[in-house]
Amino acid sequence: MKTNGTLLQLQDVNKQFDGLLAIAGVSFAVNSGEIVSLIGPNGAGKTTLFNLISGVYPPTSGQILLNGENITGMKPYQIATKRIARTFQSVQIFQEMTVLENVLLGLHHRLSSGFVKGMLHLPGERREEQSAGTQAREMLEQLGIEQLAERKADSISLKEQRCLEIARSVVSKPRLLLLDEPAAGLNIRETEEMGDIIQGLRQYGLTILLVEHDMNLVMSIAHRVVVLHHGMKIAEGLPEEVQSNQEVIRAYLGGGSQRVPPT
């Protein structure tokens, strides 16, 4: 695996909600080109950490750096301009829009055409519209759902909806993609296919931070794994190292096994 230095860095990040310390002094880095998986038991703080990185919540203290730039406490719309995109544990797409229209939404902040040009259908606006349509269809093809382009989003399967959400995120050409449980609700075969899709995303120069409960998926695609428990980082390393780490085993199983089990 070739990397080009640190892209994302968390430095002693804390988040407190009404006296509850949800994230406690978490530090780790993600290198350009890596797939890093963030794992931990339910309630460990994984999604909270995603929300801190993507600007949903500001950290109580600590710093979040993107390519050396301090993005701590920026709003979600500001974070998006820094080329960070994310998906959600519960699929968030526009059900009444078509698959293609959903992907086009991922391009809206990159389009220069404004309201007046859109109303007048000026040549520049039409060219930009055509280009956006081509990019969106190409992304659907890469994710294997191009045949669904004109279907309403509420008429496609859960796996296809998850692919759609990824397509909408990736078409904006982010540097960092945050994937929040992309295999949730999928069967074994669909989960394996999702693993292939995630690995294929690296052709776009993406760096991926992944929250996932399915250990088979994590162990098969992650370059490194970071483990949270009660909001604290308790381990970090190669997948095989983390899987046999005794503190991680205790966090998941109370010490009753020699390895973290697949799910």
Short mmCIF file of the C-alpha atoms (twelve columns), coordinates in Angstrom:
data_MODEL
# 
_entry.id   MODEL 
# 
loop_
_atom_site.group_PDB 
_atom_site.id 
_atom_site.type_symbol 
_atom_site.label_atom_id 
_atom_site.label_alt_id 
_atom_site.label_comp_id 
_atom_site.label_asym_id 
_atom_site.label_seq_id 
_atom_site.Cartn_x 
_atom_site.Cartn_y 
_atom_site.Cartn_z 
_atom_site.pdbx_PDB_model_num 
ATOM 1   C CA . MET A 1   0.000   0.000   0.000   1 
ATOM 2   C CA . LYS A 2   1.371   3.359   -1.020  1 
ATOM 3   C CA . THR A 3   0.480   6.396   1.079   1 
ATOM 4   C CA . ASN A 4   1.405   10.046  0.738   1 
ATOM 5   C CA . GLY A 5   1.578   11.247  4.317   1 
ATOM 6   C CA . THR A 6   -1.035  12.108  6.903   1 
ATOM 7   C CA . LEU A 7   -4.396  13.353  5.628   1 
ATOM 8   C CA . LEU A 8   -6.514  13.318  8.801   1 
ATOM 9   C CA . GLN A 9   -5.191  13.756  12.315  1 
ATOM 10  C CA . LEU A 10  -7.071  13.814  15.610  1 
ATOM 11  C CA . GLN A 11  -5.168  15.240  18.564  1 
ATOM 12  C CA . ASP A 12  -6.491  14.576  22.084  1 
ATOM 13  C CA . VAL A 13  -10.114 15.065  20.991  1 
ATOM 14  C CA . ASN A 14  -12.778 15.224  23.721  1 
ATOM 15  C CA . LYS A 15  -16.550 15.631  23.526  1 
ATOM 16  C CA . GLN A 16  -18.774 16.182  26.537  1 
ATOM 17  C CA . PHE A 17  -22.580 16.132  26.558  1 
ATOM 18  C CA . ASP A 18  -24.259 17.427  29.732  1 
ATOM 19  C CA . GLY A 19  -21.516 16.124  31.973  1 
ATOM 20  C CA . LEU A 20  -21.047 12.841  30.061  1 
ATOM 21  C CA . LEU A 21  -17.632 12.446  28.434  1 
ATOM 22  C CA . ALA A 22  -18.576 10.693  25.186  1 
ATOM 23  C CA . ILE A 23  -15.125 10.984  23.569  1 
ATOM 24  C CA . ALA A 24  -12.125 11.006  25.889  1 
ATOM 25  C CA . GLY A 25  -8.713  12.074  24.626  1 
ATOM 26  C CA . VAL A 26  -8.809  10.257  21.285  1 
ATOM 27  C CA . SER A 27  -5.784  10.652  19.023  1 
ATOM 28  C CA . PHE A 28  -4.992  8.865   15.765  1 
ATOM 29  C CA . ALA A 29  -4.030  9.631   12.167  1 
ATOM 30  C CA . VAL A 30  -5.221  8.421   8.777   1 
ATOM 31  C CA . ASN A 31  -2.712  8.439   5.922   1 
ATOM 32  C CA . SER A 32  -3.611  9.341   2.345   1 
ATOM 33  C CA . GLY A 33  -4.762  6.286   0.423   1 
ATOM 34  C CA . GLU A 34  -5.540  4.179   3.489   1 
ATOM 35  C CA . ILE A 35  -8.698  2.382   4.528   1 
ATOM 36  C CA . VAL A 36  -8.842  2.704   8.305   1 
ATOM 37  C CA . SER A 37  -11.645 1.034   10.252  1 
ATOM 38  C CA . LEU A 38  -13.027 2.414   13.497  1 
ATOM 39  C CA . ILE A 39  -14.546 -0.378  15.581  1 
ATOM 40  C CA . GLY A 40  -15.882 -0.914  19.090  1 
ATOM 41  C CA . PRO A 41  -18.900 -2.232  20.984  1 
ATOM 42  C CA . ASN A 42  -22.237 -0.421  20.779  1 
ATOM 43  C CA . GLY A 43  -22.010 2.945   22.517  1 
ATOM 44  C CA . ALA A 44  -18.233 3.151   22.120  1 
ATOM 45  C CA . GLY A 45  -18.427 6.612   20.520  1 
ATOM 46  C CA . LYS A 46  -17.769 5.745   16.863  1 
ATOM 47  C CA . THR A 47  -20.604 7.733   15.296  1 
ATOM 48  C CA . THR A 48  -19.983 10.617  17.714  1 
ATOM 49  C CA . LEU A 49  -16.418 10.753  16.437  1 
ATOM 50  C CA . PHE A 50  -17.700 10.830  12.843  1 
ATOM 51  C CA . ASN A 51  -19.983 13.702  13.816  1 
ATOM 52  C CA . LEU A 52  -17.018 15.618  15.238  1 
ATOM 53  C CA . ILE A 53  -14.955 15.109  12.078  1 
ATOM 54  C CA . SER A 54  -17.826 16.102  9.770   1 
ATOM 55  C CA . GLY A 55  -18.784 19.162  11.807  1 
ATOM 56  C CA . VAL A 56  -22.133 18.006  13.212  1 
ATOM 57  C CA . TYR A 57  -20.747 18.632  16.712  1 
ATOM 58  C CA . PRO A 58  -17.790 20.789  17.760  1 
ATOM 59  C CA . PRO A 59  -15.232 19.050  20.000  1 
ATOM 60  C CA . THR A 60  -15.167 20.190  23.613  1 
ATOM 61  C CA . SER A 61  -11.386 20.241  23.326  1 
ATOM 62  C CA . GLY A 62  -8.612  18.913  21.124  1 
ATOM 63  C CA . GLN A 63  -7.873  19.450  17.439  1 
ATOM 64  C CA . ILE A 64  -8.893  17.886  14.130  1 
ATOM 65  C CA . LEU A 65  -6.521  18.532  11.230  1 
ATOM 66  C CA . LEU A 66  -7.069  17.833  7.532   1 
ATOM 67  C CA . ASN A 67  -3.854  17.833  5.543   1 
ATOM 68  C CA . GLY A 68  -2.359  20.013  8.269   1 
ATOM 69  C CA . GLU A 69  -5.228  22.533  8.290   1 
ATOM 70  C CA . ASN A 70  -7.127  22.985  11.533  1 
ATOM 71  C CA . ILE A 71  -10.801 22.223  10.800  1 
ATOM 72  C CA . THR A 72  -11.822 21.929  14.460  1 
ATOM 73  C CA . GLY A 73  -15.346 23.217  15.047  1 
ATOM 74  C CA . MET A 74  -16.108 24.078  11.418  1 
ATOM 75  C CA . LYS A 75  -19.744 23.744  10.310  1 
ATOM 76  C CA . PRO A 76  -20.785 20.806  8.075   1 
ATOM 77  C CA . TYR A 77  -21.079 23.021  4.980   1 
ATOM 78  C CA . GLN A 78  -17.561 24.337  5.613   1 
ATOM 79  C CA . ILE A 79  -16.246 20.801  6.109   1 
ATOM 80  C CA . ALA A 80  -17.818 19.769  2.785   1 
ATOM 81  C CA . THR A 81  -15.812 22.451  0.974   1 
ATOM 82  C CA . LYS A 82  -12.658 20.814  2.392   1 
ATOM 83  C CA . ARG A 83  -13.585 17.698  0.380   1 
ATOM 84  C CA . ILE A 84  -14.797 15.497  3.204   1 
ATOM 85  C CA . ALA A 85  -17.904 13.441  2.435   1 
ATOM 86  C CA . ARG A 86  -19.821 10.920  4.516   1 
ATOM 87  C CA . THR A 87  -22.569 8.356   4.506   1 
ATOM 88  C CA . PHE A 88  -24.843 7.510   7.425   1 
ATOM 89  C CA . GLN A 89  -25.781 4.433   9.432   1 
ATOM 90  C CA . SER A 90  -29.407 5.007   8.409   1 
ATOM 91  C CA . VAL A 91  -29.473 5.626   4.661   1 
ATOM 92  C CA . GLN A 92  -30.166 9.285   3.926   1 
ATOM 93  C CA . ILE A 93  -31.382 9.703   0.370   1 
ATOM 94  C CA . PHE A 94  -34.313 11.522  -1.200  1 
ATOM 95  C CA . GLN A 95  -36.800 8.713   -1.613  1 
ATOM 96  C CA . GLU A 96  -39.139 10.521  -4.045  1 
ATOM 97  C CA . MET A 97  -36.320 11.552  -6.382  1 
ATOM 98  C CA . THR A 98  -34.787 9.286   -8.986  1 
ATOM 99  C CA . VAL A 99  -31.476 7.539   -8.445  1 
ATOM 100 C CA . LEU A 100 -29.823 9.865   -10.977 1 
ATOM 101 C CA . GLU A 101 -31.282 12.989  -9.346  1 
ATOM 102 C CA . ASN A 102 -29.913 11.870  -5.979  1 
ATOM 103 C CA . VAL A 103 -26.401 11.553  -7.406  1 
ATOM 104 C CA . LEU A 104 -26.674 14.936  -9.121  1 
ATOM 105 C CA . LEU A 105 -27.260 16.473  -5.687  1 
ATOM 106 C CA . GLY A 106 -23.722 15.429  -4.820  1 
ATOM 107 C CA . LEU A 107 -22.467 17.786  -7.521  1 
ATOM 108 C CA . HIS A 108 -24.512 20.847  -6.604  1 
ATOM 109 C CA . HIS A 109 -21.768 22.696  -4.693  1 
ATOM 110 C CA . ARG A 110 -19.333 22.214  -7.597  1 
ATOM 111 C CA . LEU A 111 -21.638 23.734  -10.199 1 
ATOM 112 C CA . SER A 112 -21.085 27.411  -10.968 1 
ATOM 113 C CA . SER A 113 -24.411 27.998  -12.728 1 
ATOM 114 C CA . GLY A 114 -26.688 30.173  -10.631 1 
ATOM 115 C CA . PHE A 115 -30.423 30.741  -10.465 1 
ATOM 116 C CA . VAL A 116 -30.638 33.320  -13.266 1 
ATOM 117 C CA . LYS A 117 -28.573 31.241  -15.701 1 
ATOM 118 C CA . GLY A 118 -30.716 28.230  -14.857 1 
ATOM 119 C CA . MET A 119 -33.946 30.133  -15.563 1 
ATOM 120 C CA . LEU A 120 -32.649 31.469  -18.882 1 
ATOM 121 C CA . HIS A 121 -31.107 28.135  -19.956 1 
ATOM 122 C CA . LEU A 122 -27.977 29.879  -21.140 1 
ATOM 123 C CA . PRO A 123 -25.387 27.859  -23.116 1 
ATOM 124 C CA . GLY A 124 -22.941 27.669  -20.195 1 
ATOM 125 C CA . GLU A 125 -25.669 26.360  -17.923 1 
ATOM 126 C CA . ARG A 126 -26.687 23.687  -20.468 1 
ATOM 127 C CA . ARG A 127 -23.089 22.512  -20.927 1 
ATOM 128 C CA . GLU A 128 -22.590 22.303  -17.188 1 
ATOM 129 C CA . GLU A 129 -25.865 20.395  -16.811 1 
ATOM 130 C CA . GLN A 130 -24.835 17.892  -19.479 1 
ATOM 131 C CA . SER A 131 -21.421 17.421  -17.896 1 
ATOM 132 C CA . ALA A 132 -22.987 16.821  -14.489 1 
ATOM 133 C CA . GLY A 133 -25.355 14.241  -15.961 1 
ATOM 134 C CA . THR A 134 -22.446 12.414  -17.592 1 
ATOM 135 C CA . GLN A 135 -20.441 12.375  -14.346 1 
ATOM 136 C CA . ALA A 136 -23.432 11.112  -12.366 1 
ATOM 137 C CA . ARG A 137 -24.151 8.287   -14.819 1 
ATOM 138 C CA . GLU A 138 -20.498 7.270   -14.890 1 
ATOM 139 C CA . MET A 139 -20.491 7.070   -11.095 1 
ATOM 140 C CA . LEU A 140 -23.631 4.924   -11.115 1 
ATOM 141 C CA . GLU A 141 -21.921 2.628   -13.613 1 
ATOM 142 C CA . GLN A 142 -18.854 2.323   -11.372 1 
ATOM 143 C CA . LEU A 143 -21.099 1.324   -8.456  1 
ATOM 144 C CA . GLY A 144 -22.996 -1.177  -10.607 1 
ATOM 145 C CA . ILE A 145 -26.399 0.514   -10.453 1 
ATOM 146 C CA . GLU A 146 -26.490 2.460   -13.722 1 
ATOM 147 C CA . GLN A 147 -29.581 0.484   -14.800 1 
ATOM 148 C CA . LEU A 148 -31.498 2.073   -11.910 1 
ATOM 149 C CA . ALA A 149 -30.833 5.687   -12.957 1 
ATOM 150 C CA . GLU A 150 -34.473 6.568   -13.714 1 
ATOM 151 C CA . ARG A 151 -35.991 4.548   -10.865 1 
ATOM 152 C CA . LYS A 152 -37.364 6.251   -7.770  1 
ATOM 153 C CA . ALA A 153 -34.957 5.795   -4.866  1 
ATOM 154 C CA . ASP A 154 -37.670 4.280   -2.658  1 
ATOM 155 C CA . SER A 155 -38.160 1.420   -5.128  1 
ATOM 156 C CA . ILE A 156 -34.648 -0.050  -4.955  1 
ATOM 157 C CA . SER A 157 -33.160 -2.506  -2.460  1 
ATOM 158 C CA . LEU A 158 -31.291 -1.561  0.709   1 
ATOM 159 C CA . LYS A 159 -27.957 -2.594  -0.793  1 
ATOM 160 C CA . GLU A 160 -28.699 -0.500  -3.886  1 
ATOM 161 C CA . GLN A 161 -29.648 2.453   -1.666  1 
ATOM 162 C CA . ARG A 162 -26.340 2.152   0.174   1 
ATOM 163 C CA . CYS A 163 -24.521 2.112   -3.172  1 
ATOM 164 C CA . LEU A 164 -26.537 5.174   -4.189  1 
ATOM 165 C CA . GLU A 165 -25.514 7.052   -1.048  1 
ATOM 166 C CA . ILE A 166 -21.869 6.174   -1.717  1 
ATOM 167 C CA . ALA A 167 -22.199 7.272   -5.358  1 
ATOM 168 C CA . ARG A 168 -23.652 10.627  -4.284  1 
ATOM 169 C CA . SER A 169 -20.746 11.121  -1.860  1 
ATOM 170 C CA . VAL A 170 -17.964 10.052  -4.226  1 
ATOM 171 C CA . VAL A 171 -19.181 12.017  -7.264  1 
ATOM 172 C CA . SER A 172 -18.235 15.200  -5.373  1 
ATOM 173 C CA . LYS A 173 -14.590 14.020  -5.528  1 
ATOM 174 C CA . PRO A 174 -13.768 14.111  -1.816  1 
ATOM 175 C CA . ARG A 175 -10.299 13.498  -0.434  1 
ATOM 176 C CA . LEU A 176 -11.694 11.777  2.661   1 
ATOM 177 C CA . LEU A 177 -14.785 9.558   2.732   1 
ATOM 178 C CA . LEU A 178 -16.419 8.656   6.050   1 
ATOM 179 C CA . LEU A 179 -18.475 5.458   5.750   1 
ATOM 180 C CA . ASP A 180 -20.806 4.807   8.696   1 
ATOM 181 C CA . GLU A 181 -21.740 1.103   8.757   1 
ATOM 182 C CA . PRO A 182 -22.124 0.611   4.988   1 
ATOM 183 C CA . ALA A 183 -22.929 -3.101  5.474   1 
ATOM 184 C CA . ALA A 184 -25.671 -2.608  8.092   1 
ATOM 185 C CA . GLY A 185 -28.703 -4.697  7.162   1 
ATOM 186 C CA . LEU A 186 -26.961 -6.527  4.329   1 
ATOM 187 C CA . ASN A 187 -26.681 -10.309 4.033   1 
ATOM 188 C CA . ILE A 188 -23.371 -12.176 3.791   1 
ATOM 189 C CA . ARG A 189 -23.165 -12.058 -0.018  1 
ATOM 190 C CA . GLU A 190 -24.133 -8.378  -0.154  1 
ATOM 191 C CA . THR A 191 -21.580 -7.569  2.546   1 
ATOM 192 C CA . GLU A 192 -18.827 -9.248  0.527   1 
ATOM 193 C CA . GLU A 193 -19.909 -7.248  -2.529  1 
ATOM 194 C CA . MET A 194 -19.844 -4.066  -0.443  1 
ATOM 195 C CA . GLY A 195 -16.261 -4.882  0.551   1 
ATOM 196 C CA . ASP A 196 -15.309 -5.115  -3.125  1 
ATOM 197 C CA . ILE A 197 -17.050 -1.800  -3.804  1 
ATOM 198 C CA . ILE A 198 -15.223 -0.031  -0.960  1 
ATOM 199 C CA . GLN A 199 -11.854 -1.341  -2.100  1 
ATOM 200 C CA . GLY A 200 -12.669 -0.234  -5.649  1 
ATOM 201 C CA . LEU A 201 -13.272 3.334   -4.453  1 
ATOM 202 C CA . ARG A 202 -9.544  3.780   -3.905  1 
ATOM 203 C CA . GLN A 203 -9.128  4.165   -7.679  1 
ATOM 204 C CA . TYR A 204 -10.510 7.687   -7.157  1 
ATOM 205 C CA . GLY A 205 -7.633  8.564   -4.851  1 
ATOM 206 C CA . LEU A 206 -9.902  8.330   -1.831  1 
ATOM 207 C CA . THR A 207 -8.864  7.920   1.757   1 
ATOM 208 C CA . ILE A 208 -11.530 6.052   3.723   1 
ATOM 209 C CA . LEU A 209 -12.400 6.030   7.418   1 
ATOM 210 C CA . LEU A 210 -14.904 3.272   8.043   1 
ATOM 211 C CA . VAL A 211 -17.184 2.502   11.001  1 
ATOM 212 C CA . GLU A 212 -18.347 -1.091  10.765  1 
ATOM 213 C CA . HIS A 213 -19.591 -3.891  13.025  1 
ATOM 214 C CA . ASP A 214 -19.022 -6.746  10.583  1 
ATOM 215 C CA . MET A 215 -15.590 -8.044  11.540  1 
ATOM 216 C CA . ASN A 216 -15.240 -10.182 8.416   1 
ATOM 217 C CA . LEU A 217 -15.577 -7.034  6.322   1 
ATOM 218 C CA . VAL A 218 -13.221 -5.038  8.547   1 
ATOM 219 C CA . MET A 219 -10.521 -7.713  8.536   1 
ATOM 220 C CA . SER A 220 -10.707 -8.165  4.775   1 
ATOM 221 C CA . ILE A 221 -10.416 -4.521  3.647   1 
ATOM 222 C CA . ALA A 222 -8.875  -2.373  6.408   1 
ATOM 223 C CA . HIS A 223 -5.197  -1.482  6.342   1 
ATOM 224 C CA . ARG A 224 -5.354  -0.438  9.996   1 
ATOM 225 C CA . VAL A 225 -7.938  -0.631  12.773  1 
ATOM 226 C CA . VAL A 226 -8.653  1.804   15.616  1 
ATOM 227 C CA . VAL A 227 -10.682 0.464   18.555  1 
ATOM 228 C CA . LEU A 228 -12.878 2.613   20.813  1 
ATOM 229 C CA . HIS A 229 -14.449 1.600   24.128  1 
ATOM 230 C CA . HIS A 230 -16.437 3.965   26.355  1 
ATOM 231 C CA . GLY A 231 -15.189 6.864   24.217  1 
ATOM 232 C CA . MET A 232 -11.510 6.013   24.650  1 
ATOM 233 C CA . LYS A 233 -9.042  4.538   22.176  1 
ATOM 234 C CA . ILE A 234 -7.937  1.186   23.581  1 
ATOM 235 C CA . ALA A 235 -6.014  -0.219  20.603  1 
ATOM 236 C CA . GLU A 236 -4.681  0.607   17.151  1 
ATOM 237 C CA . GLY A 237 -2.809  -1.515  14.637  1 
ATOM 238 C CA . LEU A 238 -3.014  -4.019  11.811  1 
ATOM 239 C CA . PRO A 239 -6.276  -6.004  11.664  1 
ATOM 240 C CA . GLU A 240 -4.658  -9.244  12.824  1 
ATOM 241 C CA . GLU A 241 -2.947  -7.462  15.721  1 
ATOM 242 C CA . VAL A 242 -6.147  -5.847  16.923  1 
ATOM 243 C CA . GLN A 243 -8.172  -9.042  16.574  1 
ATOM 244 C CA . SER A 244 -5.935  -10.848 19.073  1 
ATOM 245 C CA . ASN A 245 -5.441  -7.869  21.437  1 
ATOM 246 C CA . GLN A 246 -6.554  -8.964  24.912  1 
ATOM 247 C CA . GLU A 247 -7.939  -5.564  25.902  1 
ATOM 248 C CA . VAL A 248 -10.059 -5.519  22.735  1 
ATOM 249 C CA . ILE A 249 -11.280 -9.051  23.445  1 
ATOM 250 C CA . ARG A 250 -12.309 -8.049  26.957  1 
ATOM 251 C CA . ALA A 251 -14.162 -5.001  25.615  1 
ATOM 252 C CA . TYR A 252 -16.176 -7.174  23.222  1 
ATOM 253 C CA . LEU A 253 -16.530 -10.401 25.172  1 
ATOM 254 C CA . GLY A 254 -15.463 -9.915  28.758  1 
ATOM 255 C CA . GLY A 255 -12.381 -12.025 28.133  1 
ATOM 256 C CA . GLY A 256 -14.231 -15.157 27.096  1 
ATOM 257 C CA . SER A 257 -12.421 -15.779 23.803  1 
ATOM 258 C CA . GLN A 258 -8.953  -15.683 22.297  1 
ATOM 259 C CA . ARG A 259 -9.989  -13.501 19.333  1 
ATOM 260 C CA . VAL A 260 -12.584 -10.917 18.453  1 
ATOM 261 C CA . PRO A 261 -15.275 -12.943 16.672  1 
ATOM 262 C CA . PRO A 262 -16.541 -12.235 13.180  1 
ATOM 263 C CA . THR A 263 -20.133 -11.004 12.999  1 
# 
